[in-house]
């Protein structure tokens, strides 16, 4: 870390991070509180509250508001103290994990939210592995301490064992469940007391000099105080002290305890991201590594969201800027098409509102409205032909055929499906034989989301029916061999929306047979979204 160049102050103050967790650990609530403390919204909505108060600001799709889950990753920018935060909220639901994997390619750090009662859950483990592959620094927030939760040491042990990472407590809970009164801040030696009456109020901080300060007894009941002193003595002997270098290398995670719904512990977590979190990091491309301090503007598309504004058939491409100082109206080279593109109305997102971005710096995430020119994986530069690497596309685990309720609308259906394919919401395959399309997704809930979006956004009722195929593999190899193989297996062949050849399979046996009979061909379950 030490040999990296000093970044310009405007770039160095940026912190770009994602929040990851298992569904229901309280991620969207935490996001709301971040926006509240960042001054981005006046009152935090709650996912489960009644009436208008439950319109959480980061869930804008109708389905998200109805179900109280996040299904598409949204990006938000706001100021906090001297820092500029770019926060990417990701879907926790495992059916949308591909969106989350791609989002993690665009951030420099991640906050892992854990439920104090449930500890490390399966989805958390999966997402953690992706962070590990990218060596992302991880901050941990143990949420819901105001409910019955597990023993603090037990939670920390579980994280250390399951995720093979050192855990350094930076705050320590005092009491739990009904008796939870706050935390002791180990880094600054202060007591943070929770106010249960007002959920949007910031906790009260009391500066003390260590655990022997007599002032402690004024705020903490005697039995809890004794327990706190015992636990902290054990923690200091058994657990490592926080070390920023080890954290930035991805070997250690600092852990905060709190209750997002009571706005408690959130501000300390935000201060932690600002103080310890990484500055914008270099990004990898097939040609070279791009430093955040470089003058020319470069960036890549990691997500495309269609119809964010249903009145206009717009698509917004989310672009992570890798270097440079971007200004509105700049002409950038769209590397895949080799055409220049004037970026005249880039937007910054602030919860559900968007504003025109007059400028942006490396580390920022901007939205570029377009009509389908930009796809996931595209690079935008000031002239250099770069290809960013590491943005994966996964083979779908569920395949179904799709039919329009009205056969006359087949053309409209094709357009809608192509749009979702480019957005990365589903894989769309056109079989070589027969008409119609086969749609592939990672989780069953995605079929529901697709059907509801095609109906709402295109006025097209559709139905999904089971397909004879169960999975898909991309085919690679010498051109003549691939063509010969495709001709003899027409019934199994299809093309994805990029025109790449795909082999549709019914059983694992199909895949084994191809690997045995055609050693020169390669069947892969992932495809790099490179141009």
Secondary structure, DSSP 8 states (H G I E B T S, - for coil): -TTS----HHHHTEEEEEEEESTTSSHHHHHHHHHHHTTS-SS---TT-SGGGG--SS--SHHHHHHT---S-EEEEEEETTEEEEEEE---SGGGHHHHHHHGGG-SEEEEEEETTTBS-HHHHHHHHHHHHTT-EEEEEEE-TTS----HHHHHHHHHHHH--EEEESEEEES-GGG--EEEETTTTEEEE--SS-TTS--EEEE-SSTT-TTHHHHS-HHHHHHHHHHHHHHHHHS----HHHHHTTSEEEEEE-BGGGTBSHHHHHHHHHHHS-----EEBSS-EE-TT-SS-EEEEEEEEE-SSTTTT-EEEEEEEEESEEETT-EEEETTTTEEEE--SEEEEETTEEEE-SEEETT-EEEEEESS---TT-EEESS----B---EEE--SEEEEEEESSGGGHHHHHHHHHHHHHHTS-EEEEESSSSSEEEEESSTHHHHHHHHHHHHHH---EEEEE-S--EEEEEES-HHHHHHHHHHTGGGEEE-TT--EEEEESSHHHHHHHHHH-TT-EEESEEE---
